[in-house]
Amino acid sequence: MSQSPETSSLSRRRTTAEQPHDSLCEGTPQAEYNHDQLCGSQQFNAAYTSSPSSQHSCPASKYTTAHSCPSRPACEDSWEEIQSKRTIRAENEVEANKLVNNYRFGFRKWKSHVTERPLQVRSDVVKELYSELNVVKPHPGPGQLITCGNVLYVFLFGWWVSLAYFLVGTLMFITVIGVPYGKLCWKLCCYFLWPFGNTIHEIGNTLRRCCELAPDCECNIEVEDNAPVLLPSPTAVPAPEMPEQPPRTPYWHRFSTYVWLLLGYPPLVIIHSLAWFISWILVFTIPVSKMNALTLGVILLRAPEDVAISTISHRKHQGYERRALLCCYHAANWYYYKYTVDGINVFAANLLPLVIVALVMGYIDKENKYISSDVKFAIAVGSIIPLSYYIGMGIASISAQSNFAVGAVVNATFGSITELTFYITALIRGHQTANPCLQEVVKSALTGTLLGCILFIPGICMIIGGLKHSEQRFNSRCTGVSSALLFISVGGVFAPTLFSKAYGNLVCDACTNTTGGNSSGPYVCHNCHYDLNNGTLFHDHVEPLVYTLSALMPFAYVIGLIFTLKTHSHIYSIHVGESQVSAHHGTVVHWSRWRSLVILIIATVLTSACADLVTEHIQPLLNQSTISQYFIGVTVLAMVPEIPEIVNGIQFALQNNISLSLEVGSCIAVQVCMLQIPVLVVFNAFYDVGFVLLFSDLHLWASTFSVILVNYIFMDGKSDYFQGTALVVVYLILLALYFFAPSPAGC
């Protein structure tokens, strides 16, 4: 290989850690491409570097052409060698294990952190989210406080909270003894109408004595207007000596305190609790929630003479004995979608009360006297979303704190627990009520999960990632392993269906002669299906085939684990450099292994209860003739439990890690075919619920076409929003087929 010294030097520079995605052995300029060849590109907390010794195997630059490499296979081998020497940088050992697990086959891909991140190393935007509302900032400009969020606060919260303070203050004046609290309430009435930029202080003893002697004078010690802190300046003038005053009555020894706690404080508790709840549920108005919590727990429980309110115009007169209790500048922040509570995203945490609501409504109002079945069904389905998120967090936490063998077992057992719980519950209820429709709903949900994970999840991730990064790349060999397993999975699942169609007898319910009385004329038949009740075909041929395939599928899954985790681990391997991982000491995990296990068990039990409610209240929805039962299973019941996985895939795509986005869907699809369906077959063998592994023609051809299409899309190792749009459009076309398809026979 001959290159000029200048070009060779440029190549060596471009293949360092700062430019890890430049193309190798490509015939067109690739400098603008994000070349992701390691089953995932750089995450926001992981940086990849190459070994210097591997950078001369096949140098590449913006000007490299296909003729630069004497042998294409040799270049590919060099690229594999470069990949195997990549390292990642993580904040601690536990996070490094989680990142490595994301690239392992059979492990759930998890984006959120499982350990606490030090706030000082995070961006200013994130620091602002977790900051307390007791820090006085430099004097903002008048236009900086007039924002859409602040104006919206006045209409959503400000006017009625302010009105409540006015009424409570009036009540305190009527009691006479509560006049100090009445004055405080009227001050807070003006404050909560527009709190932005204004500050509520706690007054110290010296300043209080000054104000008691001269209430109309400006006796505060002046400080600089732009001082960012509230501590006294080193050159502060000491406070003047004041004459001795009689000691104050302690707060809890006053009669007015108990009048306030009995008459004034309770209605404000209701008002602030309601404002806190609404602002917290809206997520983006969490600063308003913090403001209400501080007021309720701190400000309203202090003596009224200890509380003072200062506006922006009086900020320059801040005294050195004042301590800020509350100071809010903005009512909303769009970045609060990143906010977490104990490691759980705020949206998932806010949906958790749905579980309690669903259980209370479902098991108390069994006769549907107060709430209809449709509402109970919707709430029960929605409650599965946070439970799926908690299960995913528990799996990721245990896997990150354990070796890969334990992680593989946990992912295989609990990774499909949400779906299996619903499927088994539906099959049992269908068997008990002699309702064959629930079995068809389960098959539709299985097919819907398969289609959603093959088409929708990769498609939506390609669209969102492509809009931000133009073109993203991934290692086609990595996706080839998943694609091969998908072919095996779909072939094994639908083999009994093809077998029954090849050897079964076609039976029709009604046939009519189109020519009148001529028996030799053509006939039109309705509701034709393959007869499996004759005993000979099903019990002697189809059923043994189903059991054989149910044993082979988990075996193929284990082979896939051995191939990717042991014998050919270099395909997925990401090495963690010792210098890039901080010591395990001082690492604070959100959930320990035992806590994660307890949460997994509790979430599984709650998921089972919610799934029971879903299957109980789904019948009115199935009875509606306007909606196909196929469509309900393929959409709602299939994709709602996968919403946390969709969110994870989108986050990976936004971080230019499209490979993990694609693996999210492939991993779930493989587990559906190789683990979930064999478990259902084994369960039916021990407890006969009538589950037969035979699918309709629509399920068969939709799944087969989807697998072929996805493998064609993944061949070139590139993705963009056009390919993602193609996958999503095909998914929507299939949903249209299911929507207009007639309901299964007998339903």
Secondary structure, DSSP 8 states (H G I E B T S, - for coil): ----HHHHHHHHHHTSTTSTT--SS-SS--TTSB---SSS---TT---B--GGGTTSS---TT--GGGSS-HHHHHHHHHHHHHT-EE--SSHHHHHHHHHHTSTTS----S-SB---GGGS-HHHHHHH--TT---S---GGGS--HHHHHHIIIIIHHHHHHHHHHHHHHHHTSTTHHHHHHHHHHHHHHHS-BT-EEEE--HHHHHHHHH-TTS--S----TT----S--TT---------------GGG-HHHHHIIIIIHHHHHHHHHHHHHHHHHTSTTHHHHHHHHHHHHTGGGS-GGGEEEE-GGGGGG--TT-EEEEEB--S--GGGGG-EETTEEHHHHHHTHHHHHHHHHHHH-TT-SSS-HHHHHHHHHHHHHHHHHHHHHHHHHHHHTS-HHHHHHHHHHHTTHHHHHHHHHHHHHHHHTT-THHHHHHHHHHHHHHHIIIIIHHHHHHHHHHHHHS-EE--HHHHHHHHHHHHHHHHHHHHHHHHHHHHSEEE-SEEEETTSS-TTS-EEEES-EEE-TTSHHIIIIIHHHHHHHHHHHHHHHHHHHHIIIIITGGGT--EE-GGGS--STT--BSS-HHHHHHHHHHHHHHHHHHHHHHHHHSHHHHT-TTS-HHHHHHTHHHHGGGHHHHHHHHHHHHTT-HHHHHHHHHHHHHHIIIIIHHHHHHHHHHS---------HHHHHHHHHHHHHHHHHTTTSEE-HHHHHHHHHHHHHHHHHHHHS---TT-
